[in-house]
Amino acid sequence: MKNIDVPMLLLALLVIIMFSGVSFAIALRSIWFILLFLILGFGTMGYGLSLKRKRKSDA
């Protein structure tokens, strides 16, 4: 059984929370919150992908 990479798991959960925040912002009909959560979600996801790529190149 493989070990769980806790920091990457938490980062993935944060991305899921950000995109859930987009749905909440849509329910509120607030364009500013929609844009905020979209930018934060894609930014966090991009950061996680860059960390994963850096880890693969180091290994």
Buried (B, 14 or more C-beta within 10 A) or exposed (E): EEEEEEEEEEBBEBBEEBBEBBEEBEEEEEEEBBEBBBEBBEEBBEEBEEEEEEEEEEE
